[in-house]
Amino acid sequence: MEEVRRRGQGLLTSGLAQDVKAEVQMMATFFLPLSQKYHHIQAETMLRENMAGSNKAEVLESLSRLVKALSILEKYGCNLTSPARPKYWRSVKHNNPVFKTTVDAIQGGRRVLFLYGYTNQQQDGLGFPDEVTEPDREKVAMVTLEVMTLRLELDMLIKGTHPHQEVFKDIVPFVVQQGTTATDAKVISPEGKKPECKPPAPPVLPKPKPALIQPQKTTSPSQCNLCGGSAALVCPSCDNQAFCDACDDLFHRHPARTNHIRDRGLKAMQDMCTICGVSPVHAQCSTCVQRLCVKCDGLFHSHPERKGHSRTAVTPAQKTSSMSSSAWPCIHCATVNKPLDTVCATCKRSPVSPNAEWRCKSCTVINQGSSILCEVCERPRLAPRPSVTPVHPGPGSGSGTKVQWTCQFCTFVNTESTATCEMCGSPGKDPGGPPPGPAKISPSGVKPQPKPRVGLELKRQERMRDDGLKLIRQIKEAEKRGISPEEVYAAIRMCDGSSTDPYHWQASELPHLLDEICAMAASVHASVAGTNGDSMKLSRAEAKMAWLATGGDTERAARQLLRDRQVKMKELHSLGFRDVSQCEEALRQSGGELKGALSVLQRPLLDPFHKRMWSEQPEPPIDPKHPDKERMCRRLLALYDLPSWGRCELTLSLLQEPGVAYTLEDVVQAVRESHDRDFIRRVLNNECPCCLSIFPHSKMQSLTSCQCSVCQECFTQHFTITVRDKHIRDMVCPICREPDINDPEQLDSYFSTLDIQLRECLTADVYELFHKKLTEHALMKDPKFLWCCHCTSGFINEGDQLKVTCLSCRKSFCAQCKKPWEPQHQDLSCEQFQQWKRDNDPEYQRQGLAGYLRDNGITCPHCRFQYALTKGGCMHFSCFQCRYQFCSGCNNPYYKMCCRTEQCSYTGLHAHHPRDCLFYLRDWEAARLQALLQRSGVDFNTEPSNGQQADTCGVMEQKDGGQQIDSPCGVQTQPGRAGLCEKHYREYLVSLINAHSIDPAPLYDAHDLVRACERYQVDTERVEGEDDSAYHVRLLKKLMEVPLGEKVPRNK
């Protein structure tokens, strides 16, 4: 057992599933319990789970379902072990109808798939895990071998041929019988009497006939229990009653018996004829070693060479009980199939080996094993020999009528009384003799000596093959010369008996033959119509088509040509062309093609239209109010390519509506998009928010950064003025002012798409200026870019010296501190030079703290342009160089809408200020700011540095009075404020705090401390039992862990 198992597994692992039949058969016949025979699949459990039914028929039905499911599982296993696996081998879909009705309909089917490797549960089925690239072929082969063995055992159990049915005695009820086997076809008593059979159940018929119901009649198992004829099958569900085909179809038509499974093993046990395979054996010929029925014996031995064969009659007792060729076992899966099945019911394969040669039953030609049809007669491989019916003259024929007879070898009907067939040369029968019948059978059984064979069949086959190969060569040679196979066939028929090649005849003789066919057709037409024979004009192309259609018959071709011409003439007349001569001429010019003839006939009608189309005169406009509505619709279809006639009528109706100012082009474009009248009106009526005029949607322009739309004229004017007179960052939507220019990523993508839109609407000089400003905007991002402190020019400084000369105004300034260059700055750092000016420059000393605030003015963090202005007033500063908006106290950007900061809920204009920004500290009193400086040991001024108290504050600041103007503050000064106003003195103190990086948190009161912690997302939850002092100390400690502003100016 184990040796057979290893051999079968080796064949399956090598992909030779078709060669494992013998091993499966041996394993199925071993007498072992199921638990010892099947190591991987739980065969006994699977049988018990799938056995259902209270009688034998239902149990057999459940076994059949299990066999079908095992067949599908066997295919899955064979596919996995095959070297050429299917494309989708990795998964099994639940929605597959075959899988759903077979494997998924039984218990244990998915367990077998799990053993194959389908362990990954998917949404729509089972599949291999992602990390598995190849199936375990050895394991799959072991499981597949057991599946094949179990399927074969169950198949034999259903048919009653299992050698060890007692193994299934306690598992499969009603099927295994005690004391007898299912293979016992009949029992013959010693006295030779027929055994008694139980009376069959009376058939349920629409009109029962009492003669068919014989309860006490005893029949043989080879006889039908109803009609007494030859039995063809046995029904196990009806107590093994035998039926012929007709009675079986009638008896099992009843709804209660339609599901019975019948076995054709009874008919298979009878020995059938070796030629037809249908009728039982009547005689056995020892000369040609054939077992023949009555009809086949009379036909086969009517040949002159086989008339002397001696046959021996076969009695029913001598007929073998072995399986005949009618019920055949599959050589691939060992399934016993029905006699009429042409392929295996389980594996769907041919009953014979694909590599074995086979002899055609019709023409006896030996064909290759891979061919399905015969190479000569093209009949199917399994088709039986056709019946031969001799052709006799009719009763009314005279004595002079030739006698016709049919050749028994090639079935050719011969028209002359010759001794041999005109087609294959085989000797025929005497036409005047009696019809052939079965030869007399010698009872002695002496085997006579056969006559020598002359090999006529082989000669006939060789001759037919040579003729076929010659025809193939002629067709291939003709195809090289552009001649179709149909023309070759017709040419061979015309030059039959001559040595002329068909393609040579095509070139030399066919044109004359076609002219002759045209003349014959014209003469026939003239004789019928009574006109001149030259009135009908026919072409060679038409004659050739008719000649090919009739297979080269000249007379039939002339009649066919005339019929085809009449049909085409009727078609042209139905289209409105009544002139017969013009239609015939058009058909002659087009070679008989109807479409070509229509083109020829329509060309004169289109000449006026063509002349008008190609003339230089302008096309008259379409008038929607023209009375000829159809003409206007036709013009719309021709000029604007509208999709339908209804769209043209819709266009005219929209143009005729009162109080509308649509143009024809706008309406046509809207109608192309939709046929909804309301939608078209919405498309044609769009109000521009700038000029408040109405425009169609096609003439509205929109930006990619927002959903606003303006008319094309307003769009062009807005961006033309912006490019000429404003900064490039002002080139935003004129309606919603989007996008946000402070977002560099959004700004770069916006300009890349805006460039494409402006290219079409701006003039050349304005578009060139736009590109120039866009280039400057890109250069400002270079770290070496510098702004001149004397003028508004910018350039890239490639050097590394402090002294830089502007290329525009030719003045020098410091590249680091951006102050005008002075000789004293040479060899001094910017801090040392600033301190020198404070100590030695009288003008700087006279300005006092106002000069200090001016020198530590505002620097744009985006373009690094410096402004000699103070930070007092509004902290929202906009750089006029780059239009960057930021806080002048901490340099953080201002956002117009929501920003990218986490947990930010502001949707309007806002910025995120650190706690040491002037935005918060400017609200502190001066004394509180001084206390913070004193706490850190930082000195500050309370009196003017020059000792003179000015009446007004002279600090320069930017004021917005319709235009941004730089002017002195002018606010009244107070004593103890170092000659500055209250606002600028606080700014002075805050600049000292920022310069020394002093944290203002220690001076927060309880309310400010909690608000600051909430602002910077510090946890303010109070601990249970914590007093206020400890709570504030803990909050202060957490708040001071939050760093100060990174961009806050800290100039000393």
Solvent accessible surface area in square Angstrom, and as a share of the most:
residue,aa,sasa,rsa
1,M,47,0.21
2,E,82,0.37
3,E,97,0.44
4,V,8,0.05
5,R,11,0.04
6,R,144,0.53
7,R,98,0.36
8,G,0,0.00
9,Q,31,0.14
10,G,38,0.36
11,L,41,0.21
12,L,0,0.00
13,T,41,0.24
14,S,70,0.45
15,G,17,0.17
16,L,71,0.35
17,A,18,0.14
18,Q,77,0.34
19,D,75,0.39
20,V,0,0.00
21,K,62,0.26
22,A,61,0.47
23,E,14,0.06
24,V,6,0.03
25,Q,68,0.30
26,M,84,0.37
27,M,0,0.00
28,A,0,0.00
29,T,50,0.29
30,F,67,0.28
31,F,119,0.49
32,L,51,0.26
33,P,67,0.42
34,L,7,0.04
35,S,84,0.54
36,Q,104,0.46
37,K,2,0.01
38,Y,9,0.04
39,H,104,0.47
40,H,64,0.29
41,I,6,0.03
42,Q,110,0.49
43,A,3,0.03
44,E,63,0.28
45,T,56,0.32
46,M,3,0.01
47,L,0,0.00
48,R,122,0.45
49,E,77,0.34
50,N,19,0.10
51,M,32,0.14
52,A,60,0.47
53,G,37,0.36
54,S,88,0.57
55,N,69,0.36
56,K,45,0.19
57,A,26,0.20
58,E,74,0.33
59,V,1,0.00
60,L,5,0.03
61,E,61,0.27
62,S,2,0.01
63,L,0,0.00
64,S,26,0.16
65,R,114,0.41
66,L,0,0.00
67,V,19,0.11
68,K,130,0.55
69,A,0,0.00
70,L,0,0.00
71,S,9,0.06
72,I,28,0.14
73,L,0,0.00
74,E,16,0.07
75,K,78,0.33
76,Y,41,0.16
77,G,0,0.00
78,C,26,0.16
79,N,58,0.30
80,L,2,0.01
81,T,1,0.00
82,S,31,0.20
83,P,97,0.61
84,A,89,0.69
85,R,57,0.21
86,P,60,0.38
87,K,167,0.71
88,Y,165,0.63
89,W,38,0.13
90,R,79,0.29
91,S,31,0.20
92,V,6,0.03
93,K,84,0.35
94,H,38,0.17
95,N,106,0.54
96,N,60,0.31
97,P,93,0.59
98,V,78,0.45
99,F,0,0.00
100,K,108,0.46
101,T,96,0.56
102,T,20,0.12
103,V,0,0.00
104,D,51,0.27
105,A,61,0.47
106,I,17,0.09
107,Q,105,0.47
108,G,8,0.08
109,G,1,0.01
110,R,93,0.34
111,R,101,0.37
112,V,2,0.01
113,L,0,0.00
114,F,119,0.50
115,L,44,0.22
116,Y,3,0.01
117,G,18,0.17
118,Y,7,0.02
119,T,60,0.35
120,N,52,0.27
121,Q,118,0.52
122,Q,61,0.27
123,Q,189,0.84
124,D,62,0.32
125,G,0,0.00
126,L,13,0.06
127,G,0,0.00
128,F,8,0.03
129,P,30,0.19
130,D,128,0.67
131,E,141,0.63
132,V,44,0.25
133,T,104,0.60
134,E,102,0.46
135,P,7,0.04
136,D,86,0.45
137,R,74,0.27
138,E,118,0.53
139,K,79,0.34
140,V,0,0.00
141,A,0,0.00
142,M,52,0.23
143,V,0,0.00
144,T,0,0.00
145,L,0,0.00
146,E,1,0.00
147,V,0,0.00
148,M,5,0.02
149,T,0,0.00
150,L,0,0.00
151,R,2,0.01
152,L,4,0.02
153,E,2,0.01
154,L,0,0.00
155,D,12,0.06
156,M,21,0.09
157,L,2,0.01
158,I,31,0.16
159,K,53,0.22
160,G,1,0.01
161,T,68,0.39
162,H,9,0.04
163,P,70,0.44
164,H,46,0.20
165,Q,14,0.06
166,E,90,0.40
167,V,33,0.19
168,F,0,0.00
169,K,101,0.43
170,D,113,0.58
171,I,17,0.09
172,V,1,0.01
173,P,57,0.36
174,F,106,0.44
175,V,14,0.08
176,V,23,0.13
177,Q,73,0.32
178,Q,134,0.60
179,G,90,0.87
180,T,61,0.35
181,T,69,0.40
182,A,57,0.44
183,T,67,0.39
184,D,83,0.43
185,A,36,0.28
186,K,109,0.46
187,V,101,0.58
188,I,122,0.62
189,S,35,0.23
190,P,136,0.85
191,E,127,0.57
192,G,53,0.51
193,K,143,0.60
194,K,116,0.49
195,P,44,0.28
196,E,148,0.66
197,C,50,0.30
198,K,148,0.63
199,P,72,0.45
200,P,25,0.16
201,A,46,0.36
202,P,80,0.50
203,P,12,0.08
204,V,81,0.47
205,L,26,0.13
206,P,129,0.81
207,K,169,0.72
208,P,86,0.54
209,K,124,0.53
210,P,117,0.74
211,A,78,0.60
212,L,60,0.30
213,I,67,0.34
214,Q,83,0.37
215,P,74,0.47
216,Q,162,0.72
217,K,84,0.36
218,T,57,0.33
219,T,5,0.03
220,S,14,0.09
221,P,26,0.17
222,S,38,0.25
223,Q,57,0.25
224,C,0,0.00
225,N,22,0.11
226,L,18,0.09
227,C,66,0.40
228,G,27,0.26
229,G,31,0.30
230,S,83,0.54
231,A,1,0.01
232,A,6,0.05
233,L,5,0.03
234,V,29,0.17
235,C,0,0.00
236,P,22,0.14
237,S,28,0.18
238,C,14,0.08
239,D,104,0.54
240,N,83,0.43
241,Q,14,0.06
242,A,3,0.03
243,F,0,0.00
244,C,20,0.12
245,D,69,0.36
246,A,77,0.60
247,C,19,0.11
248,D,12,0.06
249,D,82,0.43
250,L,66,0.33
251,F,1,0.00
252,H,8,0.04
253,R,150,0.55
254,H,51,0.23
255,P,108,0.68
256,A,75,0.58
257,R,29,0.10
258,T,71,0.41
259,N,106,0.55
260,H,32,0.14
261,I,60,0.31
262,R,73,0.27
263,D,44,0.23
264,R,55,0.20
265,G,25,0.24
266,L,19,0.09
267,K,41,0.18
268,A,1,0.01
269,M,62,0.28
270,Q,38,0.17
271,D,18,0.09
272,M,9,0.04
273,C,1,0.00
274,T,81,0.47
275,I,48,0.24
276,C,40,0.24
277,G,20,0.19
278,V,97,0.56
279,S,40,0.26
280,P,67,0.42
281,V,4,0.02
282,H,65,0.29
283,A,1,0.01
284,Q,75,0.33
285,C,1,0.00
286,S,46,0.30
287,T,23,0.13
288,C,35,0.21
289,V,123,0.71
290,Q,49,0.22
291,R,55,0.20
292,L,1,0.00
293,C,6,0.04
294,V,77,0.44
295,K,173,0.73
296,C,19,0.11
297,D,0,0.00
298,G,7,0.07
299,L,66,0.33
300,F,48,0.20
301,H,5,0.02
302,S,13,0.08
303,H,10,0.04
304,P,56,0.35
305,E,44,0.20
306,R,24,0.09
307,K,124,0.53
308,G,56,0.54
309,H,23,0.10
310,S,15,0.10
311,R,1,0.00
312,T,61,0.36
313,A,53,0.41
314,V,16,0.09
315,T,67,0.39
316,P,112,0.70
317,A,100,0.78
318,Q,114,0.51
319,K,57,0.24
320,T,58,0.34
321,S,76,0.49
322,S,67,0.43
323,M,97,0.43
324,S,17,0.11
325,S,86,0.56
326,S,9,0.06
327,A,3,0.03
328,W,30,0.10
329,P,64,0.40
330,C,0,0.00
331,I,66,0.34
332,H,25,0.11
333,C,8,0.05
334,A,11,0.09
335,T,12,0.07
336,V,46,0.26
337,N,7,0.04
338,K,115,0.49
339,P,28,0.18
340,L,153,0.76
341,D,45,0.23
342,T,78,0.45
343,V,70,0.40
344,C,0,0.00
345,A,65,0.50
346,T,23,0.14
347,C,26,0.15
348,K,132,0.56
349,R,103,0.38
350,S,44,0.28
351,P,23,0.15
352,V,57,0.33
353,S,43,0.28
354,P,73,0.46
355,N,136,0.70
356,A,48,0.37
357,E,113,0.51
358,W,26,0.09
359,R,135,0.49
360,C,3,0.02
361,K,99,0.42
362,S,10,0.06
363,C,10,0.06
364,T,26,0.15
365,V,1,0.00
366,I,79,0.40
367,N,2,0.01
368,Q,106,0.47
369,G,6,0.06
370,S,100,0.65
371,S,27,0.18
372,I,130,0.66
373,L,91,0.45
374,C,2,0.01
375,E,100,0.45
376,V,48,0.28
377,C,47,0.28
378,E,122,0.55
379,R,75,0.28
380,P,72,0.46
381,R,36,0.13
382,L,78,0.39
383,A,17,0.13
384,P,82,0.51
385,R,74,0.27
386,P,44,0.27
387,S,105,0.68
388,V,33,0.19
389,T,100,0.58
390,P,54,0.34
391,V,58,0.34
392,H,126,0.56
393,P,65,0.41
394,G,43,0.41
395,P,152,0.96
396,G,78,0.75
397,S,48,0.31
398,G,53,0.51
399,S,125,0.81
400,G,76,0.73
401,T,67,0.39
402,K,130,0.55
403,V,51,0.29
404,Q,68,0.30
405,W,5,0.02
406,T,11,0.06
407,C,1,0.01
408,Q,31,0.14
409,F,20,0.08
410,C,29,0.17
411,T,61,0.36
412,F,69,0.29
413,V,59,0.34
414,N,0,0.00
415,T,65,0.38
416,E,80,0.36
417,S,79,0.51
418,T,50,0.29
419,A,79,0.62
420,T,66,0.38
421,C,5,0.03
422,E,95,0.43
423,M,98,0.44
424,C,4,0.02
425,G,30,0.29
426,S,4,0.02
427,P,37,0.23
428,G,20,0.19
429,K,59,0.25
430,D,100,0.52
431,P,48,0.30
432,G,72,0.69
433,G,30,0.29
434,P,121,0.76
435,P,109,0.69
436,P,65,0.41
437,G,40,0.39
438,P,74,0.47
439,A,31,0.24
440,K,195,0.83
441,I,44,0.22
442,S,39,0.25
443,P,135,0.85
444,S,83,0.54
445,G,38,0.37
446,V,104,0.60
447,K,121,0.51
448,P,47,0.29
449,Q,165,0.73
450,P,81,0.51
451,K,136,0.57
452,P,123,0.77
453,R,158,0.58
454,V,86,0.50
455,G,28,0.27
456,L,54,0.27
457,E,40,0.18
458,L,116,0.58
459,K,120,0.51
460,R,3,0.01
461,Q,22,0.10
462,E,109,0.49
463,R,103,0.38
464,M,58,0.26
465,R,123,0.45
466,D,83,0.43
467,D,85,0.44
468,G,31,0.30
469,L,84,0.42
470,K,110,0.47
471,L,74,0.37
472,I,85,0.43
473,R,148,0.54
474,Q,37,0.16
475,I,43,0.22
476,K,120,0.51
477,E,57,0.26
478,A,0,0.00
479,E,96,0.43
480,K,163,0.69
481,R,126,0.46
482,G,69,0.66
483,I,22,0.11
484,S,39,0.25
485,P,56,0.35
486,E,104,0.47
487,E,18,0.08
488,V,2,0.01
489,Y,130,0.49
490,A,1,0.00
491,A,0,0.00
492,I,51,0.26
493,R,123,0.45
494,M,68,0.30
495,C,16,0.10
496,D,120,0.62
497,G,84,0.81
498,S,65,0.42
499,S,117,0.76
500,T,63,0.37
501,D,52,0.27
502,P,5,0.03
503,Y,32,0.12
504,H,88,0.39
505,W,24,0.09
506,Q,16,0.07
507,A,83,0.65
508,S,59,0.38
509,E,84,0.37
510,L,10,0.05
511,P,40,0.25
512,H,124,0.55
513,L,18,0.09
514,L,9,0.05
515,D,59,0.31
516,E,92,0.41
517,I,0,0.00
518,C,17,0.10
519,A,63,0.49
520,M,56,0.25
521,A,0,0.00
522,A,12,0.09
523,S,62,0.40
524,V,61,0.35
525,H,45,0.20
526,A,13,0.10
527,S,89,0.57
528,V,122,0.70
529,A,57,0.44
530,G,69,0.67
531,T,75,0.44
532,N,105,0.54
533,G,28,0.27
534,D,119,0.62
535,S,56,0.36
536,M,16,0.07
537,K,83,0.35
538,L,22,0.11
539,S,13,0.09
540,R,123,0.45
541,A,46,0.36
542,E,7,0.03
543,A,0,0.00
544,K,62,0.26
545,M,115,0.51
546,A,1,0.00
547,W,0,0.00
548,L,47,0.23
549,A,77,0.59
550,T,10,0.06
551,G,15,0.14
552,G,2,0.02
553,D,38,0.20
554,T,25,0.14
555,E,107,0.48
556,R,111,0.40
557,A,0,0.00
558,A,5,0.04
559,R,115,0.42
560,Q,45,0.20
561,L,2,0.01
562,L,18,0.09
563,R,123,0.45
564,D,47,0.24
565,R,0,0.00
566,Q,81,0.36
567,V,101,0.58
568,K,36,0.15
569,M,19,0.09
570,K,145,0.61
571,E,74,0.33
572,L,0,0.00
573,H,43,0.19
574,S,84,0.54
575,L,93,0.46
576,G,52,0.50
577,F,33,0.14
578,R,176,0.64
579,D,65,0.34
580,V,78,0.45
581,S,66,0.43
582,Q,107,0.47
583,C,0,0.00
584,E,14,0.06
585,E,43,0.19
586,A,1,0.01
587,L,0,0.00
588,R,99,0.36
589,Q,104,0.46
590,S,24,0.16
591,G,17,0.16
592,G,3,0.03
593,E,110,0.49
594,L,55,0.27
595,K,170,0.72
596,G,21,0.21
597,A,0,0.00
598,L,36,0.18
599,S,59,0.38
600,V,37,0.21
601,L,18,0.09
602,Q,77,0.34
603,R,132,0.48
604,P,82,0.51
605,L,123,0.61
606,L,81,0.40
607,D,58,0.30
608,P,91,0.57
609,F,84,0.35
610,H,75,0.34
611,K,153,0.65
612,R,125,0.46
613,M,98,0.44
614,W,215,0.76
615,S,50,0.32
616,E,178,0.80
617,Q,149,0.66
618,P,124,0.78
619,E,75,0.34
620,P,72,0.45
621,P,122,0.77
622,I,19,0.10
623,D,68,0.35
624,P,30,0.19
625,K,157,0.66
626,H,61,0.27
627,P,127,0.80
628,D,60,0.31
629,K,104,0.44
630,E,105,0.47
631,R,117,0.43
632,M,6,0.02
633,C,1,0.00
634,R,127,0.46
635,R,33,0.12
636,L,0,0.00
637,L,61,0.31
638,A,76,0.59
639,L,81,0.40
640,Y,48,0.18
641,D,114,0.59
642,L,8,0.04
643,P,88,0.56
644,S,50,0.32
645,W,97,0.34
646,G,43,0.42
647,R,44,0.16
648,C,0,0.00
649,E,65,0.29
650,L,19,0.10
651,T,0,0.00
652,L,2,0.01
653,S,37,0.24
654,L,0,0.00
655,L,25,0.13
656,Q,86,0.38
657,E,38,0.17
658,P,128,0.81
659,G,91,0.87
660,V,50,0.29
661,A,103,0.80
662,Y,44,0.17
663,T,63,0.37
664,L,32,0.16
665,E,104,0.47
666,D,13,0.07
667,V,0,0.00
668,V,1,0.01
669,Q,80,0.36
670,A,3,0.03
671,V,0,0.00
672,R,113,0.41
673,E,111,0.50
674,S,21,0.14
675,H,130,0.58
676,D,68,0.35
677,R,89,0.32
678,D,81,0.42
679,F,74,0.31
680,I,0,0.00
681,R,83,0.30
682,R,148,0.54
683,V,21,0.12
684,L,3,0.02
685,N,70,0.36
686,N,37,0.19
687,E,101,0.46
688,C,0,0.00
689,P,59,0.37
690,C,60,0.36
691,C,57,0.34
692,L,124,0.62
693,S,44,0.28
694,I,102,0.52
695,F,51,0.21
696,P,18,0.11
697,H,110,0.49
698,S,48,0.31
699,K,82,0.35
700,M,24,0.11
701,Q,45,0.20
702,S,49,0.32
703,L,11,0.05
704,T,97,0.57
705,S,38,0.24
706,C,22,0.13
707,Q,177,0.79
708,C,32,0.19
709,S,38,0.25
710,V,5,0.03
711,C,2,0.01
712,Q,89,0.39
713,E,112,0.50
714,C,21,0.13
715,F,3,0.01
716,T,39,0.22
717,Q,98,0.43
718,H,35,0.16
719,F,0,0.00
720,T,25,0.15
721,I,96,0.49
722,T,2,0.01
723,V,1,0.00
724,R,131,0.48
725,D,110,0.57
726,K,94,0.40
727,H,31,0.14
728,I,5,0.02
729,R,7,0.03
730,D,27,0.14
731,M,2,0.01
732,V,7,0.04
733,C,4,0.02
734,P,34,0.21
735,I,70,0.36
736,C,50,0.30
737,R,102,0.37
738,E,30,0.13
739,P,0,0.00
740,D,22,0.11
741,I,10,0.05
742,N,13,0.07
743,D,25,0.13
744,P,76,0.48
745,E,117,0.53
746,Q,68,0.30
747,L,2,0.01
748,D,69,0.36
749,S,64,0.41
750,Y,10,0.04
751,F,9,0.04
752,S,69,0.44
753,T,51,0.30
754,L,1,0.00
755,D,19,0.10
756,I,105,0.53
757,Q,37,0.17
758,L,0,0.00
759,R,133,0.48
760,E,151,0.68
761,C,37,0.22
762,L,15,0.08
763,T,84,0.49
764,A,89,0.69
765,D,90,0.46
766,V,2,0.01
767,Y,44,0.17
768,E,125,0.56
769,L,58,0.29
770,F,0,0.00
771,H,73,0.33
772,K,124,0.52
773,K,43,0.18
774,L,39,0.19
775,T,74,0.43
776,E,88,0.40
777,H,10,0.04
778,A,60,0.46
779,L,77,0.38
780,M,8,0.04
781,K,95,0.40
782,D,50,0.26
783,P,115,0.72
784,K,103,0.44
785,F,13,0.05
786,L,17,0.09
787,W,26,0.09
788,C,0,0.00
789,C,53,0.32
790,H,71,0.32
791,C,38,0.23
792,T,85,0.49
793,S,34,0.22
794,G,32,0.30
795,F,25,0.11
796,I,56,0.29
797,N,28,0.14
798,E,136,0.61
799,G,51,0.49
800,D,141,0.73
801,Q,133,0.59
802,L,65,0.33
803,K,98,0.42
804,V,10,0.06
805,T,55,0.32
806,C,0,0.00
807,L,123,0.61
808,S,74,0.48
809,C,42,0.25
810,R,162,0.59
811,K,110,0.47
812,S,26,0.17
813,F,0,0.00
814,C,0,0.00
815,A,21,0.16
816,Q,114,0.51
817,C,23,0.14
818,K,30,0.13
819,K,42,0.18
820,P,68,0.43
821,W,44,0.15
822,E,52,0.23
823,P,110,0.69
824,Q,76,0.34
825,H,0,0.00
826,Q,107,0.47
827,D,134,0.70
828,L,57,0.28
829,S,51,0.33
830,C,15,0.09
831,E,118,0.53
832,Q,103,0.46
833,F,3,0.01
834,Q,27,0.12
835,Q,86,0.38
836,W,83,0.29
837,K,35,0.15
838,R,70,0.25
839,D,83,0.43
840,N,79,0.40
841,D,34,0.18
842,P,102,0.64
843,E,84,0.38
844,Y,14,0.05
845,Q,76,0.34
846,R,145,0.53
847,Q,53,0.24
848,G,15,0.14
849,L,16,0.08
850,A,19,0.15
851,G,1,0.01
852,Y,20,0.08
853,L,6,0.03
854,R,79,0.29
855,D,27,0.14
856,N,24,0.12
857,G,14,0.14
858,I,7,0.03
859,T,52,0.30
860,C,0,0.00
861,P,53,0.34
862,H,46,0.20
863,C,0,0.00
864,R,78,0.28
865,F,20,0.08
866,Q,65,0.29
867,Y,16,0.06
868,A,57,0.44
869,L,6,0.03
870,T,7,0.04
871,K,27,0.12
872,G,15,0.14
873,G,33,0.32
874,C,102,0.61
875,M,4,0.02
876,H,58,0.26
877,F,13,0.05
878,S,32,0.21
879,C,0,0.00
880,F,84,0.35
881,Q,19,0.09
882,C,0,0.00
883,R,59,0.21
884,Y,22,0.08
885,Q,27,0.12
886,F,0,0.00
887,C,0,0.00
888,S,3,0.02
889,G,1,0.01
890,C,1,0.00
891,N,22,0.11
892,N,32,0.16
893,P,23,0.14
894,Y,19,0.07
895,Y,50,0.19
896,K,67,0.28
897,M,102,0.46
898,C,91,0.54
899,C,21,0.13
900,R,171,0.63
901,T,66,0.38
902,E,147,0.66
903,Q,151,0.67
904,C,31,0.18
905,S,101,0.65
906,Y,139,0.53
907,T,103,0.60
908,G,38,0.37
909,L,97,0.48
910,H,19,0.09
911,A,16,0.12
912,H,65,0.29
913,H,14,0.06
914,P,16,0.10
915,R,4,0.02
916,D,0,0.00
917,C,0,0.00
918,L,6,0.03
919,F,63,0.26
920,Y,53,0.20
921,L,1,0.01
922,R,79,0.29
923,D,107,0.55
924,W,21,0.07
925,E,109,0.49
926,A,1,0.01
927,A,70,0.55
928,R,71,0.26
929,L,0,0.00
930,Q,29,0.13
931,A,47,0.36
932,L,0,0.00
933,L,0,0.00
934,Q,118,0.52
935,R,154,0.56
936,S,55,0.35
937,G,66,0.63
938,V,17,0.10
939,D,131,0.68
940,F,40,0.17
941,N,63,0.32
942,T,54,0.31
943,E,104,0.47
944,P,21,0.13
945,S,75,0.48
946,N,66,0.34
947,G,66,0.64
948,Q,136,0.60
949,Q,86,0.38
950,A,52,0.40
951,D,106,0.55
952,T,70,0.41
953,C,1,0.01
954,G,47,0.46
955,V,1,0.00
956,M,65,0.29
957,E,18,0.08
958,Q,58,0.26
959,K,82,0.35
960,D,119,0.61
961,G,71,0.69
962,G,75,0.72
963,Q,135,0.60
964,Q,101,0.45
965,I,101,0.51
966,D,77,0.40
967,S,31,0.20
968,P,71,0.45
969,C,10,0.06
970,G,47,0.45
971,V,76,0.43
972,Q,108,0.48
973,T,9,0.05
974,Q,88,0.39
975,P,111,0.70
976,G,22,0.21
977,R,62,0.23
978,A,5,0.04
979,G,13,0.13
980,L,4,0.02
981,C,1,0.01
982,E,53,0.24
983,K,81,0.34
984,H,0,0.00
985,Y,0,0.00
986,R,46,0.17
987,E,10,0.04
988,Y,10,0.04
989,L,0,0.00
990,V,2,0.01
991,S,25,0.16
992,L,21,0.10
993,I,0,0.00
994,N,9,0.05
995,A,6,0.05
996,H,84,0.37
997,S,59,0.38
998,I,16,0.08
999,D,25,0.13
1000,P,0,0.00
1001,A,1,0.01
1002,P,36,0.22
1003,L,50,0.25
1004,Y,37,0.14
1005,D,77,0.40
1006,A,47,0.36
1007,H,122,0.54
1008,D,45,0.23
1009,L,8,0.04
1010,V,41,0.24
1011,R,123,0.45
1012,A,2,0.01
1013,C,0,0.00
1014,E,98,0.44
1015,R,87,0.32
1016,Y,43,0.16
1017,Q,115,0.51
1018,V,19,0.11
1019,D,87,0.45
1020,T,37,0.22
1021,E,128,0.58
1022,R,112,0.41
1023,V,83,0.48
1024,E,173,0.78
1025,G,85,0.82
1026,E,33,0.15
1027,D,86,0.45
1028,D,84,0.43
1029,S,75,0.48
1030,A,47,0.36
1031,Y,14,0.05
1032,H,54,0.24
1033,V,96,0.55
1034,R,55,0.20
1035,L,0,0.00
1036,L,48,0.24
1037,K,139,0.59
1038,K,69,0.29
1039,L,0,0.00
1040,M,87,0.39
1041,E,125,0.56
1042,V,41,0.23
1043,P,102,0.64
1044,L,39,0.19
1045,G,11,0.11
1046,E,166,0.75
1047,K,106,0.45
1048,V,7,0.04
1049,P,39,0.24
1050,R,73,0.27
1051,N,81,0.42
1052,K,148,0.63
